[in-house]
C-alpha cells in the first residue's frame, strides 16, 4: 500500500508518519518475539517503519525470527530498520539508540513480548491526525500472564488535565502503548538511566514539564505480558532508593509541592520495601 493510498482506499495513511520503536535481548523467547512481530504484520494500517534494536547478543532462534520478518517487510509499505548493540545496555540505552533511526513524525513504543490489537496503529494515528495539539497519545491495555493467572485491565485517566494530576502520584501511562511526537522526544534527550527502572515515568514527567499535551484512548489497544519476576524487580532497597531520588527530583523541579513529595515518597518507600503477598496485593491495587 503506497503512502496516501487512492481516493477509494478507506484505510489510507494519515498525513503523519509513525515509527514503531522496540527492542529485544538475550532473555526474550523466540516465541514471544514471533507473536509480537506478527501483531505488527496484522495491522489494518501498516506503520511506516519498525526500528528494531537488538540489545546485545541473542540466540539463533530469535535471529531466525528477525530474519523472517525482515524479509516479509522488505517488499511492503513498512521499512524494517535493525539496530544492533554489541553488548546488552538495558532498555533506556536501547531505546535511545533506536530513536536516532526513527524517521516518523511520531514514535510508537512496544516491547518484544507485547501484542498489539489489529487496529492499534490506525486508532492512535487517526486520533493524532484529528488532534494536532496532542503530543503523546496512550491507551488502555490488558495485562496477561503465561501461567494461567487471570488477565487484568490497566486503565488510565483519559484527559490531559487528569493525566497530569495523576502523574503526581503514580505512573498511570502504560509505557508500550504510547505514541509521542518524535521531535519532542529527541529534544528531551530521550530516556535517562539515572532512576533505574523508572525511566518511563521520568520521561512522562519531563514531557509534562516541557508542555506536552497528553490523551489516553479509553480502549485496549495492546496486551502486555507480565509475571511475578517482573514484580519482584519492582521492589527491594535499591529500587526504593531510586524511587526516593526520583521523588526528590520531582520536588526540586517543581512538579511536586512539599506535601505531595512527603506523602508520595513515604507511600512508595513502604510499597517498594514490603515483600511477599502484601506487595502483590498493593501492586494490583495500584494498577487498578
C-alpha positions as MATLAB code, in Angstrom:
seq = 'XXXXXXXXXXXXXXXXXXXXXXXXXXXXXXXXXXXXXXXXXXXXXXXXXXXXXXXXXXXXXXXXXXXXXXXXXXXXXXXXXXXXXXXXXXXXXXXXXXXXXXXXXXXXXXXXXXXXXXXXXXXXXXXXXXXXXXXXXXXXXXXXXXXXXXXXXXXXXXXXXXXXXXXXXXXXXXXXXXXXXXXXXXXXXXXXXXXXXXXXXXXXXXXXXXXXXXXXXXXXXXXXXXXXXXXXXXXXXXXXXXXXXXXXXXXXXXXXXXXXXXXXXXXXXXXXXXXXXXXXXXXXXXXX';
ca = [
       0.000    0.000    0.000;
       1.537    3.302   -1.013;
       1.569    6.228    1.360;
      -1.632    8.187    0.995;
      -3.489    5.437   -0.921;
      -6.120    6.294   -3.530;
      -9.468    8.027   -3.377;
     -11.307    4.758   -2.832;
      -8.999    3.438   -0.132;
     -10.621    3.987    3.252;
      -7.515    2.672    5.087;
      -5.188    5.274    3.560;
      -2.477    6.556    5.851;
      -2.887    9.775    7.781;
      -0.510   12.509    6.631;
       1.740   11.990    9.668;
       4.133    9.029    9.634;
       4.915    6.692   12.525;
       7.929    4.609   13.541;
       7.473    1.629   15.861;
      10.362    1.540   18.363;
      11.053   -1.796   20.053;
      13.945   -3.956   21.185;
      14.829   -7.490   22.188;
      17.576   -9.039   24.315;
      19.038  -12.418   25.263;
      16.371  -13.362   27.809;
      13.480  -12.933   25.392;
      11.979  -16.061   23.829;
      11.694  -16.553   20.091;
       8.019  -17.498   20.516;
       7.204  -14.221   22.275;
       9.099  -12.230   19.677;
       7.334  -14.025   16.821;
       3.925  -13.282   18.326;
       4.826   -9.637   18.893;
       6.051   -9.038   15.335;
       3.073  -10.963   13.961;
       0.762   -8.480   15.689;
       2.502   -5.697   13.766;
       2.234   -7.597   10.500;
      -1.537   -7.872   11.067;
      -2.143   -4.119   11.493;
      -5.020   -2.686    9.465;
      -2.833    0.372    8.930;
       0.809   -0.684    8.489;
       3.363    1.530   10.250;
       5.795    3.411    8.045;
       8.800    1.992    9.892;
       9.798   -0.553   12.527;
      13.039    0.334   14.298;
      14.142   -2.919   15.887;
      17.012   -2.754   18.387;
      18.908   -5.939   19.228;
      20.292   -5.154   22.672;
      23.378   -7.361   22.754;
      23.898  -10.954   21.562;
      20.787  -13.148   21.183;
      20.254  -16.824   20.321;
      19.792  -18.345   16.891;
      16.061  -18.820   17.388;
      15.481  -15.084   17.830;
      17.831  -14.348   14.922;
      15.738  -16.628   12.712;
      12.551  -14.791   13.685;
      14.135  -11.415   12.904;
      15.355  -12.671    9.520;
      11.890  -13.941    8.559;
      10.142  -10.709    9.443;
      12.810   -8.563    7.865;
      12.235  -10.481    4.622;
       8.472  -10.118    4.961;
       8.573   -6.349    5.419;
      11.171   -5.882    2.675;
       8.606   -5.710   -0.139;
       5.822   -3.942    1.730;
       4.942   -0.439    2.900;
       6.847   -0.815    6.185;
      10.596   -0.175    6.400;
      12.260   -2.603    8.812;
      15.332   -0.935   10.373;
      17.517   -3.189   12.537;
      19.892   -1.573   15.045;
      22.440   -3.763   16.819;
      24.270   -3.040   20.065;
      27.425   -5.101   20.746;
      26.593   -5.510   24.444;
      23.376   -5.517   26.475;
      22.888   -1.957   27.709;
      19.327   -2.017   29.051;
      16.023   -0.679   27.821;
      16.732    3.055   28.114;
      20.008    2.847   26.166;
      18.427    0.575   23.562;
      15.553    2.994   23.069;
      17.910    5.941   22.692;
      19.965    4.033   20.115;
      16.809    3.225   18.180;
      15.403    6.735   18.476;
      18.305    8.034   16.395;
      16.970    5.937   13.486;
      13.260    6.805   13.810;
      12.177    8.662   10.679;
       8.489    9.020   11.525;
       6.766   12.160   12.751;
       5.666   10.064   15.731;
       7.400    7.272   17.617;
       5.198    4.431   18.869;
       6.548    2.156   21.587;
       6.061   -1.525   22.207;
       8.104   -4.341   23.754;
       9.242   -7.620   22.226;
       6.638   -9.658   24.119;
       3.689   -7.287   23.649;
       0.742   -7.967   21.369;
      -0.834   -5.036   19.523;
      -4.522   -5.133   18.718;
      -5.008   -5.229   14.944;
      -6.220   -1.608   14.830;
      -3.713   -0.061   17.235;
      -1.743    1.938   14.673;
      -4.910    3.045   12.870;
      -6.684    4.208   16.050;
      -3.763    6.113   17.563;
      -2.713    7.752   14.314;
      -6.302    8.729   13.498;
      -6.556   10.474   16.860;
      -3.279   12.332   16.344;
      -4.311   13.312   12.823;
      -7.563   14.773   14.178;
      -5.955   16.446   17.221;
      -2.801   18.219   16.080;
      -2.298   19.765   19.534;
      -1.724   16.343   21.148;
       1.925   15.370   21.605;
       1.577   11.998   23.311;
      -1.325    9.585   22.970;
      -1.573    6.435   25.072;
      -4.259    3.786   25.528;
      -5.652    1.250   27.940;
      -4.046   -2.179   27.976;
      -4.624   -5.748   29.092;
      -2.056   -7.369   31.367;
      -1.841  -11.132   30.813;
       0.156  -13.987   32.318;
       1.564  -17.175   30.826;
       0.883  -19.176   33.991;
      -2.884  -19.026   33.699;
      -3.386  -16.152   36.155;
      -6.498  -14.212   35.063;
      -5.710  -11.169   32.959;
      -6.491   -7.672   34.201;
      -7.071   -4.269   32.666;
      -4.680   -1.370   33.051;
      -6.819    1.739   32.732;
      -5.734    5.357   32.920;
      -7.370    8.774   33.121;
      -8.266    9.991   29.647;
      -7.986   13.784   29.545;
      -4.773   15.802   29.608;
      -5.531   17.508   32.924;
      -6.472   14.219   34.600;
      -3.265   12.549   33.371;
      -1.142   15.423   34.712;
      -2.817   15.279   38.105;
      -2.432   11.511   38.353;
       1.252   11.615   37.350;
       1.994   13.473   40.566;
       1.167   10.301   42.479;
       1.924    7.371   40.194;
       2.769    6.389   36.656;
      -0.638    5.985   35.051;
       0.536    5.560   31.446;
       1.358    2.122   30.064;
       4.770    2.699   28.522;
       4.448    0.351   25.496;
       1.143    1.980   24.491;
       2.495    5.487   23.971;
       2.869    7.263   20.651;
       4.808   10.501   21.038;
       5.985   13.261   18.741;
       9.490   12.217   17.639;
      10.891   15.747   17.511;
       9.852   16.383   21.115;
      11.258   13.051   22.283;
      14.617   13.910   20.739;
      14.536   17.450   22.131;
      14.253   15.989   25.640;
      17.228   13.720   25.004;
      15.177   10.534   25.013;
      15.374    8.295   28.070;
      17.519    8.750   31.173;
      19.031    5.935   33.242;
      19.508    7.902   36.443;
      16.453    6.449   38.201;
      16.838    2.775   37.293;
      13.653    1.117   36.059;
      11.707    4.379   36.402;
      12.928    5.633   33.007;
       9.397    5.667   31.562;
       7.860    7.582   34.489;
      10.758   10.047   34.327;
      10.132   10.559   30.610;
       6.426   11.244   31.103;
       7.116   13.860   33.777;
       9.709   15.575   31.585;
       7.223   15.583   28.709;
       4.661   17.206   31.007;
       7.151   19.816   32.193;
       8.012   20.588   28.558;
       4.357   21.436   27.931;
       3.369   18.261   26.074;
      -0.334   17.565   25.660;
      -1.486   14.061   26.636;
      -4.506   11.968   25.773;
      -5.390    8.378   26.639;
      -7.686    6.417   24.334;
     -10.161    4.508   26.554;
      -9.806    1.283   24.604;
      -7.485   -1.711   24.957;
      -5.001   -1.399   22.081;
      -2.240   -3.596   23.496;
      -1.823   -6.764   25.542;
       1.347   -6.851   27.622;
       2.895   -9.909   29.200;
       3.553   -9.803   32.938;
       4.820  -12.133   35.636;
       5.934  -12.334   39.222;
       9.582  -11.926   38.228;
       8.710   -8.531   36.813;
       7.004   -7.540   40.040;
       9.970   -8.685   42.127;
      12.236   -6.386   40.089;
       9.987   -3.501   41.090;
      10.858   -3.815   44.770;
      13.732   -4.004   47.215;
      16.105   -1.494   48.781;
      17.804   -0.467   45.529;
      14.504    0.248   43.831;
      13.280    2.123   46.899;
      16.353    4.377   46.824;
      15.788    5.083   43.115;
      12.183    5.931   43.945;
      13.240    8.359   46.689;
      15.798   10.017   44.409;
      13.172   10.329   41.679;
      10.634   11.916   44.032;
      13.275   14.376   45.238;
      13.930   15.375   41.636;
      10.195   15.930   41.064;
      10.152   18.215   44.095;
      13.308   20.097   43.088;
      11.964   20.641   39.583;
       8.656   21.996   40.904;
       6.494   19.125   39.661;
       5.583   18.209   43.254;
       4.976   20.514   46.197;
       6.325   19.635   49.643;
       3.128   17.909   50.772;
       2.934   15.813   47.600;
       6.601   14.879   47.873;
       6.425   13.867   51.535;
       3.274   11.794   51.133;
       4.171   10.087   47.859;
       7.762    9.338   48.919;
       6.564    7.781   52.185;
       3.947    5.628   50.494;
       6.294    4.399   47.779;
       9.092    3.579   50.190;
       6.683    1.278   52.020;
       5.460   -0.178   48.742;
       8.965   -0.937   47.448;
      10.172   -2.473   50.711;
       7.284   -4.795   51.601;
       7.663   -8.379   50.433;
       5.608  -11.419   49.509;
       1.871  -11.366   49.083;
       1.470   -7.886   50.530;
       3.435   -6.292   47.680;
       1.404   -8.283   45.169;
      -1.855   -7.015   46.654;
      -0.581   -3.430   46.763;
       0.674   -3.765   43.185;
      -2.704   -4.982   41.961;
      -4.438   -2.148   43.827;
      -2.108    0.496   42.360;
      -2.502   -0.842   38.812;
      -6.267   -0.517   39.026;
];
